[in-house]
Amino acid sequence: MAIILRLDRVMADRKISLKELSEKVGVANVNLSKIKTGKVSAVRFSTLNAICKVLECQPGDILEYVEDEENSDS
């Protein structure tokens, strides 16, 4: 997949635990854990909005696009 989730890095920078973020965002700990580890195929905009609000960051701080080697033209 070409989209990489960097939630773990942003959480570490903000020194916030998964439990604390889960409580503030209003998303189940297990679902936030899946987002953190990249084991999801989709993230709701409302969830992304709440995460960005709590972490005081931009969506681009959490999501990163990386070209797939198999789809690369080079």
N, C-alpha and C positions, 0 to 999 in steps of 0.2 A: 504494500500500500504506500502511496506517495505522501499521505498526510501523517505526520508524526505528532503525537500528543506530548507536550512538555509540561503538563500540570505538575508533575513531581518536582521539577526544577523550580517552578514559580513558587510552589508551596515551601520548598526548602529556603528560598530567598526571603520569603515572608515569615519564616519560622512558625508555620501553622500546621497543626496535625490534621490528619484525615478526619478524625472525629469532630474536631472543632469546625473545620470547613463544612462538613456534612450538616452539622447543627445550624450553622449560619446560612447556608444555601438552601436548606430544606429538602435535601436529596438524601436518600438512604445511603448509609455508609458503604454498603456492598456495591451500589451503582456508581458511586464516586470512585471507589477503588478500581472498578473496571475502566473508567475514564482515565484514571491515573496511570494504569498499566497498559493502556492502549488496546484493551480487549473489547472494544465496542466498534460497531460499524457506523454509528450515527450519534450525534449529540444534539439535543433540542436547543434551539436558539434561546429559549427561556432559561434553560440550565446554564448555558454558556454566559448569558447576560448576568445571572446571579453570581456565578463564579468570578467573573471579571469585576463585578461590583464589590464583592467581599475582599478579593485579592488586590483591588485597585490596580488593575492591569488591562491591557488591550487583548482582544482575541488572538492577535498575532504573537503575543507572548506565550500563549498556550498551544497554538497550532502552528506547525511548520510544514511547508511543502518541500519535498525532496524528490527529484526526478527518479523514476524507476529506471534501473539499468536496462531492463528488457524493453522499455518503451523509448529509450534514448535514441536519438538520431545519430549519435557519434560512434 
